[in-house]
Amino acid sequence: MAARVARVRPDTFYHGTSIEAAWKIQADGFDIDLSGSSAGALLGNGVYCTATLEKAMDYAKRKPAGGIIFELRADIGRCKTLIRGDAMMKTWQEHGYESGANTRGLEENCFKDSSRIVIVRAIAGHTGQLLAMGMRVGSDGLLALDKAQDEDEGAKRPRKMDDDLLTLLDKYDLQDVANDLARNGITSVKVMEEEVVNVDVHELGLGSIRSLQRLLTHLKRKYCDGEQMLTNVDVNKAIARMLAEPLNAHAQRHGCEALHEAGYPGTQTLITEAIGLVTVAMTGHTENPGVQEPGCAALSGLAVNTDNRTAIADIGGISLVVVAMQQHTKQAGVQMQGCWALSNLAINNANNQTAIALAGGIRVVVVAMQQHAAHTGVQTRGCLALRNLAANNDSNRMAIMSAGGIEVVLAAMASVGASVGARLRVQERGCGALCIIGLSGSTVQRRIKDEGGMDVVEAVVAAEGASATCKEHGHTLLTKLARV
C-alpha cells in the first residue's frame, strides 16, 4: 500500500498595503473593521493576505512609492475552503472557522482574528521613495523612522513627500534621489516651485545630477515665466572655458553639461564647435565618468538633428560613446546616457547603424541592460537603442539576437521591481524593440518565442495602464509569433 502523503499547511503569507497603512498596522495591529476597504471584502470581515508574494506585490505597487509588503507568519487553524457562490462566502466566521481561503483565481486568505498573525518583516516597494517619506526598513526587518527623523524628538509620524512630486520624479527616472530631496526640505511640487529659482544642484550633493538638472529645467520653464536654466551667455562661457582649460576635468564636465542643457545651441557654426569640443573632452578624460556621462548626454542631445548625426560619426563620436560604456560598466549614468546617444545616432541613418555595430555598440547596450537590470533609465534607453539599431537593418537584427538582445529586452519587460509608471514605459519600449527586431524573419521570431516571448508580451498588453502604442506593437508581434 502506497504511503499517504501529508498535505502541507501554509504558514507564510503576504499582505500588500500603502506605506501610511503599513506604519499604522505595525504600530496598532491589523484593524478588522477596515477589512477589504481598499480591494473589497469578498470573504467577509477579517485580515486579508495571500500565500503568493507576486499577488501582494501586484497590489502594493499601485500605492504611492510602491507601497509595502508585509511577510507574515500565521496559524490558519480550522480553515474553510471557499469558491465563488459558496453559501458561507462571507459568513464562515460564524460557523467555527478561524480562516477562509479562496484558492481559485484570487489566491486569497482571510483570518478572523488578527492575533493569529505575526509580522515577520517589511519589504519596501521602492527603498529610495520610502526614505523620502522619512522611513526605512530597520535591522530588525520592520519599518522605522530614518535617522534624521529619530533625531527629531517631536517626530511621531514619517514626513511624507507629495504624491505629485513622486510622480514627477518617476517621470524623470529620479526615484533614487527622492530621499535626498526630502532631506533638503523639498517634499512637494509647491516647495520645488518656490525653491527652484535659487537651487544650485551642485551644492545639494545629490546623485543623478544629470537627470535632476533636466527636472529643474522643466520646472523653471513651467513655473518661471519661460526662464531657461541656461542662457546663450552661459553656453558661450562654458565653451570658452573648455577651450581655455582642456586638461581641467571640472571645466570639461561643466561645459558638456551646459551644452546638453542648451540642447540645440544656436547657429550651425556653434553646433559644429560644440560637437568638436565634446569629443575632445571625452577623448582627453576617458577615465573620468564625470566627463563621460555628460559628454554622452551632450552628443545624445545634438544627435536629435539629422545632419548632426553624420557630423558626430565623422569626428569619431560613435567610438567615443562605445569606449565610455566599455570603460565605465558600473556607472549607471554613463550606461544610460551612452544608450541614449547610440539610440539617437542610429535614427534613420543606415551608415551609423552599421558603424555602431562594427564598433561593438550592440554588445555594450546588451551588457548595460544585463548589469543594470533594476535601473529604469538604462532599460528604457537600452530598448530604444536596440529598436533603432534594428530598424530596416536585417544584419543588426541578427547581431542583436546573437548578442543576447532578445533575452535582455524580455527580462526588462517582465521585471516587477520598478514603479508602475516606470515599468509601463519599459514595457512599451520593449514591445517596440521586439516588434522591430522580429521583422527579420522566422529565425529571430522563433528565438523570441522560444525565450517565452509570447507569454511576456501577452501579459504586457493585457496589463492595466498599457498604452495604445504598446498594445499595437504587442499585437503585431503576437500575430507574427503565432505563425512560427
Secondary structure, 3 states (H helix, E strand, C coil): CCCCCCCCCCCEEEEEECHHHHHHHHHHCCCHHHCCCCCCCCCCCCEEEECCHHHHHHHHCCCHHHCEEEEEEECCCCEEEECCCCCCCCCHHHHCCCEEEECCCCCEEEECCHHHEEEEEEEECCHHHHHHCCEEECCCCCEEECHHHHCCCCCCCCCCCCHHHHHHHHHCCCHHHHHHHHHCCCCCHHHHHHHHHHCCHHHHCCCCHHHHHHHHHHHHHHHCCCCCCCCHHHHHHHHHHHHHCCCCHHHHHHHHHHHHHHCCCCCHHHHHHHHHHHHHHHHHCCCCHHHHHHHHHHHHHHCCCHHHHHHHHHCCHHHHHHHHHHHCCCCHHHHHHHHHHHHHHHCCCHHHHHHHHHCCHHHHHHHHHHHCCCCHHHHHHHHHHHHHHHCCCHHHHHHHHHHCHHHHHHHHHHCCCCCHHHHHHHHHHHHHHHHHHHHHCHHHHHHHHHCCHHHHHHHHHHCCCCCHHHHHHHHHHHHHHHCC
